[in-house]
Amino acid sequence: MEIILITRGYKPLTAVLISWIFTSMYSVFSMDKPVSDFPGENTTIILFNASENSNPDNQGWMYLTNAFDQSETVRFTERGLHKFSTLGNLSEAAGYFSLQHPEMPILSRETGFIAEFHFQIIEEHHHLSYRGGFSIIILSKDNYGAEIVFRENEIWVYNTSFEIAEKTDFNTTSGIIRYRINMKGTQFTLFANGEEILSGPLRDYSAFGLPYSIQNFIFFGDDTASAGAEVHISNISLMIPSVLNPITETMVLYQNSPNPFQQETTIRYQLKENANVRLDLYDLSGRHLLTLTEGYHQAGEHEVILCGSALSCGIYIYRLRQNGESQAKKLLRVK
């Protein structure tokens, strides 16, 4: 389902629509969050892989557009590239949010994290000198972050007045470029193919309302109603440092087996103490499909068998909740 994207500075929607949009977004975002940290020395989380030949919204991202009628955004994935273009209508804003992504961790400035994007700007047009057709927004759990704008020959970051702050000349059209955005403490640093090209302070954009008042998310796409771009994207990932995951002290959710599966698959989980738990199944839009088990469970290992006969082929999310904490994983049903 496509819902409206609120674009900064333009406020084109009525209060009723704004309320409706926020409710739609928040209903997914406020689901019990995935684990806040991940065990391991350094954990790399793949958020999008175009080699799977499916669009980002088939891999956990939420697609949004401000098109009231027919969207003119072109988006498809083939040969290991997601091809995304808003050049057909520069007044259309469209892009992808991580709000519902099952692999999305908590982004902490204190411990730091790195977001990596592999993409190429093919073409970019704009009506205003201070707008660009492709942006990446990364906000941490406390709303601090950066909005980075990419044109054909320059990259910049907005300040809290949405004026151009840090800026550099850079050819974004030369091929698929590996951009790394390192955020830690009060600073961000942007690298392109291993070379530092831009740095500056992290900022609090929350005074500008939605979506900037939402904590802990990533956006990529065209978020302005006065520019557009064609972009080819191959991969998006996050790297976070290892810290003790407190949730694993009370419960562990294992990957289902077999996965992928056809007829049935087994989901196992372990409780370190007696507790009320609930195990649910969702589709990638965040829609609740089934409650697989619910109630008071003894400490120890448990398993649930999921029959696939009532499920279409595709990716699903299963989520285990206990006392306000949760863990989630993805499973795949095939023919």
N, C-alpha and C positions, 0 to 999 in steps of 0.2 A: 504494500500500500504506500502510495506517495503522500507525504504531508508537506506542509508549507515550511520553507526555510525563512527565518527572520533575518534580514540583512541589516548590518550595522548602519546607523545614521539615516536610514530612509523611512523606517516606521510605516510601511505601506499598508499595514493590516489593521483592522479594527480590534478593539479590546476583546470582543467576543472570540475572534479568530486566535488572538494571542493566547487567551485562556485555553482554548481548545488544543492549540499546538503544544503548549506546555504540559497539559494533562496527558497528551499522547506520548510525548517524549519521556515524561517523568514516570509513567506507568511501567515503562521498560527499564529505565535507569534505576528506579527504586527497588527493583527486584534484588534479592540478596546478592551482594557483590561477590565476584570470584575472590579467591584467596588473595590477600593483600601483598604477600611476598612469596618468593619461590625458592625452594632449597637448591643447593648446588653452588659451585664456586662463582660462576657467572651464568645466568640463564638468558638464553635468547628465545624470544617468543615471536613466532611467525604470525603476523596479523593479516597478511594478504600475500598470496603466491599465485601469480598469473599463469604459471605453468600448469595449474589445475584446470585451466581453460574455463573458468567461471568468474562472473563479476564479483566485486567486493561484497554486494548485498547477498550473495550466495555463500559467502565465507564469514558471515557474522556482522558485517557493517550495516548501518541504517542509511538508506538512500533518501535524500530530501531534495525538494525543489520548490520554488515559489511560483511555478506555472499553474495558473488557475484553470486553464483549458488544456490545449494540446501542448505537451512539452516538446521542445525542439532540440533538447540535449541528445547527443548521440553517444552511446556507451555500449561497448561489446568487448569480449575478450577472445583472442585467437592467437595462436602461435606464440604463446608465452608473454603476451602483452595485453594489458587492459587499455583500450583506446577510448578516451573520454573527451568530448568536445562540446562547448557551449557557444561556439562561434555562430551558430545558426540564429541566435537571438541574444544579443549582448545584454538585454534587460532581464534575462532569465538567470537566476542563481541556482546552482545545483551542486551537490557533493555528498560526501559520505562521513557519517559520524560513527565513533566507536562505542556509543552509549550502551549498546546491547551486546557487544562482542564478548563471547564466552571466555576468551583468553586475555581480556584486558585486565592488567594488574592495577594496583594503586600506584600512582606516580608521585613519588616523594622527593622533594627538593633536598631534603636532609641527606638521604642516602645516595641520591643522584640516579640518573637513568640516561640512556641513549636511544633516540628514535632514528631509524635508518629508512630512507626512502630511495628507491631506484626509479628514476623517471627521466623523460626527455620532453621539453617544451617543443612542440612542432611549430605552432603559430600562436600569436597572442595579439588581440586588438583591445583598445580601450578608448573611451570617450573623455576621460579625465586624467590629468597628469599624476594624480595621487591614488589611482586605482589600478589594479592588475587583475588579469584573468585567471590566475591560479594561486591559491594560498594553502598554507599548512598552518593550522592552529593547534597548539599543544598547551593544555592547562593542567597543572598539577592538582593534587588533592586539596590545596588551599587557594585555588584560583590564580596562582601566579604562573606565568608562562610567556609565550611569544606567539605573535602572528607574523609569519614570514611570507612575503609576496614575491612571486616569480614572474618576470617578464622575459622576453627573448634575450635581452642583453643586460639585465640588471636584476638585483635582488635587494629587498629592503625589509625592515621590520617597523611596525607601527608603534608609536608611543601611546600613552593613555588618552590622548586627545585625538587619536587616529590620524596623526600627522606622521610623515615619514621621518624616522629617527636614523638608526644605523642603516647604511646603504653601501653597496659595492657594485661596480661594473663586472658583469660575468656573462659569458655566453652559455645559455641554458639549452641551446638547440644542437649542440655538437654531437649528441648521442646520448645513450642511457648513462646518466651520471649517478654515482653513489653519494647521496647526501647523508651526512651524519649530524644530528642535532643533539649536542651534549648539554644537559641541564643539571646543574648542581648548585646548591646554596642560593645565591642571588644572581647568577650569571648563566647565560647560554653561549655556546660556541657552535658555529656552523662550519662543517668541513665538506669539501667537494672532492671526491676521489682521493681522500687522505690529506688534502691541503686546507688549512684554516683560511676561510675567506671572510668571515663576519663574526662579531661577538658584541655582547652588550648585556644590559641588566634585564632580568626577568621582571615582568610587570603584572599588575593587578588590573584586569579589564572588566571586573564584575559590575562596575557602575553603569556599564552600557547595556545591561539587561541580557536577555536571551540572545544567543546561547552562552554568552560569556559569564553569566552568573551560575552556570552549571559547573560543578567541580569535576576534575579528573576525566578529561576526554581528549580525543584527537579528531580533528577534522581535516579532510583534504578535498579540494575542489574549487569551484568558483562561487565565492560568497558575496559578490557585489553585483548590483543591478546596472552596472555601467561598463562592463568589460567581459571578455570571454577568451577562452584558450582551447587549443587542442593539445592534449597531453597523452603520452604513452607511458604506462606504469607497469613495472615488472614485479616489484617486491616491496613489502613494508614489514618492518620488524621492530621489536623493542629489546634492549638489553638492560637487565637490572642486576644489581649486585646481590650476593647471597647474604641473607639474614635468616635467623630462625623464624620459621613460620609457626605462629602460636596455634593456628587451627589444627595443624597436624599433631598437636599434643592431645587433642580430644577426639579427632576423627580423621580418617583417611578414606578418600574415594578413589577407587582404582579404575583404570581404563577397562571398558567392557571387552569381553572376549567371547567369540571372535569379533573382530572389527577390521574391515567391513563384514556384514552378515547378511544372510538372505532370510532364513526362517525364524531363527531365534538367537538371542545373545544373552550372556550372563553379566550382570552388573554386581560387583562385589564392593563392600565397604567395611571398615573396621572402626569400632567405637572403643575408646579407652576407658569409658565409664558408662553406667546406665544412663539413658537419656531418652527424651522424646525426639523423634526424628521424622523427617518427611523427605521422600524421594520423588521428584517430579520430572516430567518430560515436556520439553518445549520445542516448537519449531524455531527457525532462525529469525523470525519476525518477533519473537518473544511471546507468542501465543501459547497458553497452557493447553496441553493435549491430554495428559494422563497423570494421575497420582499413582505411582507404582507401589509405594508402601507408606504408611503413616501410623505412628503410635509409639508406645513405650518399648524400647529395646534394651536388652541386656548388653553389657559390655562384651566385646568379642567381635568375631568376623561374621558378616551376614551376606546373603546374596539374593538377588531378584532376577528371575528370568523374564526377559521382554520378548514377546512374540511379535514378529514383524508383519503378520498377515494384514493388519489394519493400517499399516503405514505405507505411504508412497515411498518410492526410492528417493533418497536425499540425505542431507545432513540434519541431525537433531542434537539438542542439548539436554543432558540430564544433570540435575542439580540436587545435591544432598544438603539439607538444612538441619541445624541443631542449635537451639538456644540463640537464635539471631545470627549465627555464623553459617557460612555455606561454602561448598566447593562445587565446581561444575566442570564437565568434560563434554566433548563432542563424540557422537557416534554416526556411522554411515550405513544405511541400508541400501543394498544393491539388488538387482534382479537375480 
